[in-house]
Amino acid sequence: MSRIIVFGAGGRGGRATIQEAVRRGHRVTAVVRDSGKHADLVSDGVEVVVGDVTDVEAVARLAKGHDAAVNSTADLNADFDAFFSTAARATLEALAAAGVGRLVTVGLASLLENASGVPLMDTPGYPQEYRSFYLGHEAGMRVLRETATPVDWVVLSPAGDFDHGGTPTGRYRLAPGDADSRITYADFALAVLDEIDNPAHHKTHLGIEAA
């Protein structure tokens, strides 16, 4: 049994990660901005706490004693470049200080290269109205890649997008970026937990799709 801390626990990705972690017998610390809005997360094996993923001291304090961390955060009201780069920098610094060796970050398919080697966000017809959000994620990825750190991180994203209403298959596979690809949150959580239980990929960004 491991202790896992999940930042962004109140979102759909965070909730699916918690559910899969508990199913596997892990204990979870669920970090949210407002505990009053997420009281339903509290269950056997899950502790809900308030925290800010961009606050180094807070992250280090909350993460101490855990074996792995998951970052599934986003702030749609913030400057995206500033938020994602600050969150990446804070988690790396704080987890290293707390002695947490593994970080799985939920990323964005827009940054994945397709089978031809072109980032999805630069392919013809790809929605551009959210480009500032894509570039914010890219800024966070840049921090992860350029920071010398003992933390063994990996970024996982759906190869295309999440399937919000589909039925989980119970399987997944690695895939290049593909705007038509879909995966349920439950199946995506399998990949997140596998990379915690048996880390197989290191300091890279991977696309995940249903199998």
C-alpha positions as CSV (number, residue, x, y, z in Angstrom):
1,M,0.0,0.0,0.0
2,S,1.3,3.5,-0.9
3,R,0.3,6.9,0.2
4,I,-0.6,9.2,-2.8
5,I,-1.3,12.9,-2.7
6,V,-3.6,14.2,-5.5
7,F,-3.6,17.9,-6.3
8,G,-6.8,18.9,-8.2
9,A,-8.7,16.2,-6.5
10,G,-12.1,17.8,-7.1
11,G,-12.0,17.6,-10.9
12,R,-13.1,14.6,-13.0
13,G,-9.5,13.4,-13.5
14,G,-8.6,13.8,-9.9
15,R,-11.7,12.0,-8.8
16,A,-11.1,9.1,-11.1
17,T,-7.5,8.8,-9.9
18,I,-8.7,8.7,-6.3
19,Q,-11.2,6.0,-7.0
20,E,-8.7,3.8,-8.8
21,A,-6.1,4.4,-6.1
22,V,-8.5,3.4,-3.3
23,R,-9.6,0.4,-5.4
24,R,-5.9,-0.7,-5.4
25,G,-5.6,-0.3,-1.6
26,H,-3.7,2.9,-1.5
27,R,-4.3,5.7,1.0
28,V,-5.0,9.1,-0.6
29,T,-4.7,12.7,0.4
30,A,-7.0,14.7,-1.8
31,V,-6.0,18.4,-2.1
32,V,-8.7,20.9,-3.1
33,R,-9.1,24.7,-3.0
34,D,-12.3,24.5,-1.0
35,S,-13.0,21.5,1.2
36,G,-16.6,22.6,1.7
37,K,-17.3,22.0,-2.0
38,H,-15.9,18.5,-2.0
39,A,-17.0,16.9,1.2
40,D,-18.2,13.9,-0.9
41,L,-14.6,12.9,-1.5
42,V,-14.2,11.9,2.1
43,S,-14.3,8.1,2.5
44,D,-12.3,5.3,4.0
45,G,-8.7,5.8,2.9
46,V,-9.2,9.3,1.6
47,E,-8.4,12.5,3.6
48,V,-9.4,15.8,2.1
49,V,-7.2,18.9,2.7
50,V,-7.0,22.4,1.4
51,G,-3.9,23.4,-0.5
52,D,-2.5,25.5,-3.3
53,V,-0.3,23.7,-5.8
54,T,1.6,26.9,-6.6
55,D,2.7,27.3,-2.9
56,V,6.0,25.5,-2.4
57,E,5.8,25.5,1.4
58,A,2.3,24.2,1.4
59,V,2.9,21.5,-1.1
60,A,6.0,20.3,0.8
61,R,4.2,20.2,4.1
62,L,1.2,18.3,2.6
63,A,3.3,15.9,0.6
64,K,5.6,14.8,3.4
65,G,5.3,11.1,4.1
66,H,3.7,10.3,0.7
67,D,5.2,7.9,-1.9
68,A,3.9,9.6,-5.0
69,A,2.0,12.7,-6.2
70,V,-0.5,13.4,-9.0
71,N,-1.0,16.9,-10.3
72,S,-4.4,17.3,-12.1
73,T,-4.8,21.0,-11.5
74,A,-5.9,23.9,-13.7
75,D,-7.0,27.4,-13.0
76,L,-9.2,28.8,-15.7
77,N,-9.2,32.2,-14.1
78,A,-5.4,32.6,-14.0
79,D,-2.8,33.7,-16.5
80,F,-2.2,30.3,-18.0
81,D,1.6,30.6,-18.6
82,A,2.1,31.8,-15.0
83,F,-0.1,29.2,-13.4
84,F,1.2,26.1,-15.2
85,S,4.9,27.1,-15.0
86,T,4.6,28.1,-11.3
87,A,2.7,24.9,-10.5
88,A,5.4,22.8,-12.2
89,R,8.2,24.6,-10.5
90,A,6.5,24.5,-7.1
91,T,5.7,20.8,-7.3
92,L,9.2,19.8,-8.3
93,E,10.9,21.9,-5.6
94,A,8.4,20.9,-2.9
95,L,8.3,17.1,-3.7
96,A,12.1,17.0,-3.7
97,A,12.2,18.7,-0.3
98,A,9.5,16.3,1.0
99,G,11.3,13.2,-0.3
100,V,8.5,12.3,-2.7
101,G,10.2,10.6,-5.7
102,R,7.4,10.2,-8.2
103,L,5.1,12.7,-9.9
104,V,2.4,12.0,-12.5
105,T,1.1,15.2,-14.1
106,V,-2.1,15.2,-16.2
107,G,-1.2,17.0,-19.4
108,L,-2.9,18.2,-22.6
109,A,-3.3,16.3,-25.9
110,S,-2.7,19.5,-27.8
111,L,1.0,19.3,-27.1
112,L,1.4,15.7,-28.3
113,E,2.8,15.0,-31.7
114,N,0.7,13.2,-34.2
115,A,1.9,10.2,-36.2
116,S,3.6,12.7,-38.6
117,G,5.5,14.4,-35.8
118,V,3.3,17.6,-35.7
119,P,1.9,18.9,-32.4
120,L,-1.9,18.6,-32.5
121,M,-2.3,22.2,-31.8
122,D,-0.5,23.1,-35.0
123,T,-2.4,20.7,-37.3
124,P,-5.0,22.0,-39.8
125,G,-8.5,22.4,-38.3
126,Y,-7.4,22.1,-34.7
127,P,-9.4,24.5,-32.5
128,Q,-7.3,27.7,-31.9
129,E,-9.6,29.6,-29.6
130,Y,-8.0,27.8,-26.7
131,R,-4.4,28.3,-27.8
132,S,-3.5,30.4,-24.8
133,F,-4.4,27.4,-22.7
134,Y,-2.3,25.1,-24.8
135,L,0.6,27.4,-24.5
136,G,0.2,27.6,-20.8
137,H,0.5,23.9,-20.5
138,E,3.5,24.1,-22.8
139,A,5.1,26.6,-20.4
140,G,4.6,24.1,-17.6
141,M,6.1,21.3,-19.6
142,R,9.1,23.4,-20.4
143,V,9.7,23.9,-16.6
144,L,9.6,20.1,-16.1
145,R,12.0,19.4,-18.9
146,E,14.5,22.1,-18.0
147,T,14.6,21.7,-14.2
148,A,17.4,19.5,-12.8
149,T,15.4,17.5,-10.2
150,P,15.6,14.2,-8.4
151,V,11.8,13.8,-8.8
152,D,10.9,11.2,-11.4
153,W,8.1,12.8,-13.3
154,V,5.9,11.8,-16.2
155,V,3.2,13.6,-18.0
156,L,0.2,11.7,-19.2
157,S,-2.6,13.0,-21.4
158,P,-5.5,11.6,-23.4
159,A,-4.2,11.1,-27.0
160,G,-7.1,13.2,-28.2
161,D,-9.7,14.0,-25.5
162,F,-11.7,12.5,-22.7
163,D,-14.8,10.6,-23.4
164,H,-17.2,12.1,-20.8
165,G,-20.1,9.7,-21.2
166,G,-18.6,6.5,-22.6
167,T,-18.3,3.1,-20.9
168,P,-14.8,2.2,-19.6
169,T,-13.1,-0.6,-21.4
170,G,-10.8,-1.5,-18.5
171,R,-7.8,-1.2,-20.9
172,Y,-5.6,1.5,-22.4
173,R,-2.6,1.8,-24.7
174,L,0.0,4.4,-25.5
175,A,-0.7,6.4,-28.6
176,P,0.5,9.5,-30.6
177,G,-1.7,12.6,-30.7
178,D,-4.9,12.0,-32.6
179,A,-7.8,14.6,-32.4
180,D,-10.4,11.8,-32.9
181,S,-9.0,9.6,-30.0
182,R,-11.1,9.3,-26.8
183,I,-10.6,7.7,-23.4
184,T,-12.8,7.6,-20.3
185,Y,-11.6,9.1,-17.1
186,A,-11.7,5.7,-15.5
187,D,-9.5,4.1,-18.1
188,F,-7.1,7.0,-18.0
189,A,-6.8,6.6,-14.2
190,L,-5.6,3.1,-14.8
191,A,-2.6,4.5,-16.7
192,V,-1.9,7.1,-13.9
193,L,-1.9,4.4,-11.2
194,D,0.2,2.0,-13.2
195,E,2.8,4.7,-13.6
196,I,2.8,5.0,-9.8
197,D,2.7,1.3,-8.9
198,N,5.2,0.3,-11.6
199,P,6.9,3.3,-13.1
200,A,7.8,2.5,-16.7
201,H,8.3,5.9,-18.3
202,H,10.4,8.8,-17.1
203,K,10.6,12.5,-17.7
204,T,8.5,12.3,-20.9
205,H,5.0,13.1,-22.2
206,L,2.8,10.2,-23.3
207,G,-0.6,10.0,-25.0
208,I,-3.2,7.5,-23.7
209,E,-6.2,6.0,-25.5
210,A,-8.7,3.3,-24.9
211,A,-7.8,-0.2,-26.0
